[in-house]
Amino acid sequence: MYPTDPRQLNTERQIYLDKQFFVDVFSIPACVRNTNGDFIGYNEKFSKEFIGSLDIPQEG
C-alpha cells in the first residue's frame, strides 16, 4: 500500500501537494456573469496564482 522507497514516498507526497494546490486555486470559477452578461464576481486567488503566472507573448 505505501511505498518502501523513501524517494517514491516524497514523489507521491509532492504530487498530492501539487494536486491540493490546484484544488485550492481552482475551486471557484475564474469569473461569474449573470445571464444578461453583467460581471458579478471573480476568484481573486485564481487571478493572482494562475493568470499572473502566464507568460503571454506580445505580438507586433
N, C-alpha and C positions, 0 to 999 in steps of 0.2 A: 504494500500500500504506500508506504513512504520510501523514498529513495535512500539507499545506504551510502551513496557517494555524496559528501557534503557540497561539492561543486554543483551537482544536479539540484540539490535542495535550494541552494542560493539562486540558481537559474529559475526554478519554479516559483520561488518567492518573489523574484523580480517581475516575472510575468504576471503574477497575481497583483502586485502593486501597480504595475502599468495598467492593467485592466481596471483596477479600482479608481485610478486617476481619471480614466475616460468615463467611467460611470459617474463620478463626482462632477466632471465638467459638463457632460452631455445629458444629464438627467432632465433638463428643461430645454425645450426648443430654442433655437437661436433667437427667434422673434415670433411674436403673435400678432395677428391682424384680425380685425373684425371682417365680416363678410362684405362690408362696403369698402374695405381697403384701408381703413384707419389703423394706424400703428398703435397698439395698446400696451406693449411690453417687450422686454428682451432679457436674455440671460447675460448678465454682466460678466460672469465668470467665463462663459463661452467666448465673449468678445475679447477679453483680456488674454486668455490662455491659448485659444486656437487661432482666432483671426489675427491677433497680434504676432503670432509666430510664423505666419505665412510670408514667404518670400515671393512677391509678385513682381515679375519684371515689367518695367515700363517700356511701352512701345514708342518709337519715334526718334 
